[in-house]
Amino acid sequence: MRRKAFNLYSTHLKARFGGRVHKISIDAGFGCPNRDGGRDGHGCLFCSPSGSGSVGIEPEKSIAAQVEHAKSLMRRKYRAKWFIAYFQPYSNTFAPVETLRARYDQALAVDDVVGLAVGTRPDCLSPPILDLLAEYDQRSYFWLELGLQSIHDHTLDYLQRGHDYQCFLHQYRQARERGLRVCVHLILGLPGESREQIMATADEMARLQVDGVKLHLLHILDGTPLGELYKQGKVPMLEMQEYVELAVDFIERLPPSTLIQRLTGDGPRNILLAPLWSMNKWEVLNAIDAELERRGTVQGAKCRTILNCD
Ligand code: SF4
């Protein structure tokens, strides 16, 4: 089998733990400051009613029950040995420190859970919360997952993110000062962004030497403000090959050390308006592999941070 031309997170996990490690998405009941502090309100233009969470989560169950249920499924399906509890939908640092501690502890107490991943917004962190996360980093294999989407403030305004790039930068530095691993979530193909602007985001991630990235394509979901704009013909969409080329351009610009946790996305099928080609996730991933091979390129080949460092 051909060696991957990029630094794949799952390969890293397997090497580090000596066996298959899978992430389990859980809904711990948090809200979001960008959705009126709860789960209502519109929030980000693209945010689904489920808070941009994964499909298949059963929020009515306790945290431990969600983890146990997913564990048994993943053991059967993937022969997974160990698990990372991923606090995914909404903003998973949006509560007092003691509430956060209690909920994170419930997940970490489940057998074979070796780590936590906590997804949140940059403006939903404070020094006491970052100190708490640093404790979990000492006790387990820990990732902070920060939603950013783009470094361009005009895009963040358009998306109604409710924070700017400086906010991200400040909290990113605070997290790194505490030794936290940070994975940054980004969307390729946002309305109003040129290829050069998308590559500026890639170059900035390289300059920051982020530990990990998740690259998403823009999903248009029914019932979201973006979905309404799409129906009015106001949201241009990428074709699959355009996305594939952007993703490969992006990968080439990242340092080889950055772990790539995601290269596409699979939005909830029942409310996905576009792009419908994204439903075939493996076709997209195979096309990215094929484009890397066609170019004879690898992650880091066009990394400005590396190319300019001597
Ligand atoms: S920060 Fe996340 S949960 Fe909150 S509105 Fe935006 S996408 Fe939705």
Residues whose N, C-alpha, C, O or C-beta is under 5 A from the ligand:
A	BS01	SF4	C32 N34 R35 H42 G43 C44 C47 G51 S52 Y90 S91 R121
